[in-house]
Amino acid sequence: VKLWIAIVISLVAAPAARAQSMGEDEPALADGDPTFGPQISIEAIEIRGNESTATRVIRRALPVATGDVLRAGDARLRRARYQVLALGFFRDVHLSMRKGSSRGRVVLVVTVEERGTIVLNQLYVGSSTATPWWAGADVSDRNALGTGVAFGAALVGAGQPKVPGAEGQWAGQLRAGVNGLAGTRLAAHGAIARIAASEPFRIRGAASDGDPANFAAITYRRSAARAALGYDLTPLAHLSLASRVEWIDVAPLAMAPQRVRPDGTIEAVELGLEPGKSRLASLAVGFDVDTRPDPVLPNRGSRVQVRGELASPALGSDYRYFAALGRYERWFPVAGATNVVSVHLTAGAIFGEAPLFDRFYRGDLNRLLTPRALGLVLTTRPPLDLLDTGADDHVYGNLAGAIEVQYARRWFRRRAPIYGGDWFVAIATTGLGQRAAVADGSSLYRAMPLDVAVDLGLRLDTEIGIFELALGNGLGRVPL
Amino acid sequence: MPARFRFSERKDTLVVSARFPQLFDEAAVQRLSSGFATTVLVRAIVYEQVVAEPQAVAATSLRVVYDLWDEEYRVRIVDQQGQRDQTFGRRGEALRAVTAIEGMPLAPLTAIEPGKRYLCQLVVMLNPVSDASLAEMRRWLTRRAGTGPLEAGAAVFGSVVSFFVNPQILAADRTLHVQSQPFYRPAVTR
């Protein structure tokens, strides 16, 4: 009771800060009162309406179990519906209660309304000056055979690039995962992948000239397997451990990779791929804290992601490097909850010699460029280099950073099928460069020339997922 | 149309009374007898009418649960004054108890200047879900099936544009915004 009173008093004490949105200190008021209501003992739990989902999967998701003794006002009963709904297997979930065999005993009845669980995670469609077409999809079943285990598959194919010597590319991935392993906070994921890449690298021409004729291609095959374990430290904090093994087969190049600069100077191109067959083995750890109440269209909260990956001969790897990535994001409501400003800070560094496909790539940083699709590079288009810093000369790097500020304005919120829409405009400064340049005495600014990108569009939250209709998304899919 | 609120002074505090029966539809009324607790969270915000700046915020929670065995409705009200428990034999009585605030402390009188005109807005939520719970539930839905956060090339630098099973989980079953008629404290003349 004292806690509740303190919460109420704290709300009164800070009126301006609490006025515009649901207070961050109100969870105790909102979620339940473990001292309220009659004491009940759960005699049995009946699950109804599940034709394809195994009963044990639903039982595991419930925060209560047969034999639990609690008050009717306990937050666990309030959360039970949402936790079953959050499995993503059901259109709706209803809970009811009836008298049990003796006084104080109750039977909890959970009635579910099933829905299809095969979902489209990603579509890969586009065309660029270098690649005439690419197409593919990432599909998964979140509840395969009603077991609660998710299976996913992704496949993308790309036509033969116009880069001399390049071949058609394709990549495929199969994966499986289960969250809440055996009713615990553990999650397990695994994946296998095969990638046939023919990756362009510049051999001549100015950095601003994206003509595929200025590029050569290195062709390689990757066969990869990955296994990961995750653990929810708290409901909002997640720790992961992962291991990856890849077998790489690089086709021989006709000549050593080198680039002829417009001024006639010749320099070697370092691709970081061992000739012939090689193996990459790594261990990675990741940490994620996400306090956004709505990860789709957030209007407050923050997210921190940290990830480190080590590849070493001690693990059986032919490659030796350590990659560190960090990201901090925060969302602020301004002038009411309908206007949101967010700041996104990203930084990464790779120590050692990472293969080309594990380095930071310009297209993954810059919203206006084509990102890699399942590891395939699909364009030779350089960035605009609006600041004329020479940013277009860096396609891969082992130092990367980005600062993005985004303003989003709520357009509407309503019930299904389209829950809401936000307009947004984003401006980002990105930097990509080489650690070696810093070691040679260059300033960080010179080693990581900055670039600027502006993006705007509409983000829709719908019953079947998120759609982002943005300028950057469009530009990355058309030949320019 | 502003709702009719009653304002009064109790010791050094401004208090308000109001009703919001429209919060419950038929289904919500039926659920009062389900054995599960129903929560109504009332947040009151006092604005100065001209400036529209919040002067004070107060919160009250009203809970009701049906005791299946004793066949009675138990109501608990928690506000700045503390906690009060009541018991009702009929659903209608319990419904009235959780769709009204009676003498809810709003602000110390020192925060309400005599002569100025103020408004009070109530934000009334039926079965609200805290931000933390919402975050936890929606996060599961947006995780791509079969992937972890360490997937190579995933999320950290990329933008998230994807489809997924996405049932709507609202911050509350229902939310009402009710605004009072303008009010003021008369200036004291001696």
Chai-1 contact restraints between the chains, C-beta under 6 A:
chainA,res_idxA,chainB,res_idxB,connection_type,confidence,min_distance_angstrom,max_distance_angstrom,comment,restraint_id
A,V1,B,Q83,contact,1.0,0.0,6.0,A-B,restraint_1
A,W4,B,V78,contact,1.0,0.0,6.0,A-B,restraint_2
A,V8,B,A59,contact,1.0,0.0,6.0,A-B,restraint_3
A,V8,B,D79,contact,1.0,0.0,6.0,A-B,restraint_4
A,V8,B,Q80,contact,1.0,0.0,6.0,A-B,restraint_5
A,L11,B,V57,contact,1.0,0.0,6.0,A-B,restraint_6
A,L11,B,A59,contact,1.0,0.0,6.0,A-B,restraint_7
A,V12,B,A58,contact,1.0,0.0,6.0,A-B,restraint_8
A,P15,B,P54,contact,1.0,0.0,6.0,A-B,restraint_9
A,P15,B,A56,contact,1.0,0.0,6.0,A-B,restraint_10
A,P15,B,V57,contact,1.0,0.0,6.0,A-B,restraint_11
A,A16,B,P54,contact,1.0,0.0,6.0,A-B,restraint_12
A,R18,B,V57,contact,1.0,0.0,6.0,A-B,restraint_13
A,A19,B,I45,contact,1.0,0.0,6.0,A-B,restraint_14
A,A19,B,P54,contact,1.0,0.0,6.0,A-B,restraint_15
A,A19,B,V57,contact,1.0,0.0,6.0,A-B,restraint_16
A,P27,B,S130,contact,1.0,0.0,6.0,A-B,restraint_17
A,P27,B,A132,contact,1.0,0.0,6.0,A-B,restraint_18
A,L29,B,L41,contact,1.0,0.0,6.0,A-B,restraint_19
A,L29,B,S61,contact,1.0,0.0,6.0,A-B,restraint_20
A,A30,B,L41,contact,1.0,0.0,6.0,A-B,restraint_21
A,A30,B,P128,contact,1.0,0.0,6.0,A-B,restraint_22
A,A30,B,S130,contact,1.0,0.0,6.0,A-B,restraint_23
A,D31,B,S130,contact,1.0,0.0,6.0,A-B,restraint_24
A,D31,B,S133,contact,1.0,0.0,6.0,A-B,restraint_25
A,F36,B,R63,contact,1.0,0.0,6.0,A-B,restraint_26
A,F36,B,R76,contact,1.0,0.0,6.0,A-B,restraint_27
A,G37,B,A37,contact,1.0,0.0,6.0,A-B,restraint_28
A,G37,B,V65,contact,1.0,0.0,6.0,A-B,restraint_29
A,P38,B,D67,contact,1.0,0.0,6.0,A-B,restraint_30
A,A72,B,A37,contact,1.0,0.0,6.0,A-B,restraint_31
A,A72,B,V65,contact,1.0,0.0,6.0,A-B,restraint_32
A,G73,B,A37,contact,1.0,0.0,6.0,A-B,restraint_33
A,G73,B,V65,contact,1.0,0.0,6.0,A-B,restraint_34
A,L77,B,F36,contact,1.0,0.0,6.0,A-B,restraint_35
A,Y82,B,M137,contact,1.0,0.0,6.0,A-B,restraint_36
A,L85,B,P167,contact,1.0,0.0,6.0,A-B,restraint_37
A,A86,B,M137,contact,1.0,0.0,6.0,A-B,restraint_38
A,A86,B,W140,contact,1.0,0.0,6.0,A-B,restraint_39
A,G88,B,L141,contact,1.0,0.0,6.0,A-B,restraint_40
A,G88,B,V165,contact,1.0,0.0,6.0,A-B,restraint_41
A,S96,B,S34,contact,1.0,0.0,6.0,A-B,restraint_42
A,M97,B,G35,contact,1.0,0.0,6.0,A-B,restraint_43
A,K99,B,L68,contact,1.0,0.0,6.0,A-B,restraint_44
A,R103,B,W69,contact,1.0,0.0,6.0,A-B,restraint_45
A,V119,B,F163,contact,1.0,0.0,6.0,A-B,restraint_46
A,V119,B,F164,contact,1.0,0.0,6.0,A-B,restraint_47
A,V119,B,V165,contact,1.0,0.0,6.0,A-B,restraint_48
A,L120,B,F163,contact,1.0,0.0,6.0,A-B,restraint_49
A,N121,B,R144,contact,1.0,0.0,6.0,A-B,restraint_50
A,N121,B,S162,contact,1.0,0.0,6.0,A-B,restraint_51
A,Q122,B,S162,contact,1.0,0.0,6.0,A-B,restraint_52
A,S140,B,A145,contact,1.0,0.0,6.0,A-B,restraint_53
A,S140,B,G146,contact,1.0,0.0,6.0,A-B,restraint_54
A,R142,B,A145,contact,1.0,0.0,6.0,A-B,restraint_55
A,A150,B,A145,contact,1.0,0.0,6.0,A-B,restraint_56
A,A150,B,G146,contact,1.0,0.0,6.0,A-B,restraint_57
A,G152,B,A145,contact,1.0,0.0,6.0,A-B,restraint_58
A,G152,B,G146,contact,1.0,0.0,6.0,A-B,restraint_59
A,R175,B,G146,contact,1.0,0.0,6.0,A-B,restraint_60
A,A176,B,G146,contact,1.0,0.0,6.0,A-B,restraint_61
A,G177,B,G146,contact,1.0,0.0,6.0,A-B,restraint_62
A,H189,B,G148,contact,1.0,0.0,6.0,A-B,restraint_63
A,A228,B,G148,contact,1.0,0.0,6.0,A-B,restraint_64
A,A228,B,L150,contact,1.0,0.0,6.0,A-B,restraint_65
A,G230,B,G148,contact,1.0,0.0,6.0,A-B,restraint_66
A,P235,B,E136,contact,1.0,0.0,6.0,A-B,restraint_67
A,L236,B,A135,contact,1.0,0.0,6.0,A-B,restraint_68
A,S240,B,G148,contact,1.0,0.0,6.0,A-B,restraint_69
A,S240,B,P149,contact,1.0,0.0,6.0,A-B,restraint_70
A,S240,B,L150,contact,1.0,0.0,6.0,A-B,restraint_71
A,A242,B,L150,contact,1.0,0.0,6.0,A-B,restraint_72
A,A284,B,L150,contact,1.0,0.0,6.0,A-B,restraint_73
A,G286,B,P149,contact,1.0,0.0,6.0,A-B,restraint_74
A,G286,B,L150,contact,1.0,0.0,6.0,A-B,restraint_75
A,D288,B,P149,contact,1.0,0.0,6.0,A-B,restraint_76
A,R292,B,A135,contact,1.0,0.0,6.0,A-B,restraint_77
A,P293,B,D131,contact,1.0,0.0,6.0,A-B,restraint_78
A,P293,B,L134,contact,1.0,0.0,6.0,A-B,restraint_79
A,P293,B,A135,contact,1.0,0.0,6.0,A-B,restraint_80
A,D294,B,R138,contact,1.0,0.0,6.0,A-B,restraint_81
A,P295,B,R138,contact,1.0,0.0,6.0,A-B,restraint_82
A,P295,B,R139,contact,1.0,0.0,6.0,A-B,restraint_83
A,P295,B,T142,contact,1.0,0.0,6.0,A-B,restraint_84
A,L325,B,V156,contact,1.0,0.0,6.0,A-B,restraint_85
A,R327,B,V156,contact,1.0,0.0,6.0,A-B,restraint_86
A,D364,B,F157,contact,1.0,0.0,6.0,A-B,restraint_87
A,L365,B,F157,contact,1.0,0.0,6.0,A-B,restraint_88
A,P371,B,G158,contact,1.0,0.0,6.0,A-B,restraint_89
A,A416,B,Q168,contact,1.0,0.0,6.0,A-B,restraint_90
A,Y419,B,Q168,contact,1.0,0.0,6.0,A-B,restraint_91
A,E463,B,N166,contact,1.0,0.0,6.0,A-B,restraint_92
A,I464,B,F163,contact,1.0,0.0,6.0,A-B,restraint_93
A,G465,B,S162,contact,1.0,0.0,6.0,A-B,restraint_94
A,G465,B,F163,contact,1.0,0.0,6.0,A-B,restraint_95
A,G465,B,F164,contact,1.0,0.0,6.0,A-B,restraint_96
A,G465,B,N166,contact,1.0,0.0,6.0,A-B,restraint_97
A,E468,B,V161,contact,1.0,0.0,6.0,A-B,restraint_98
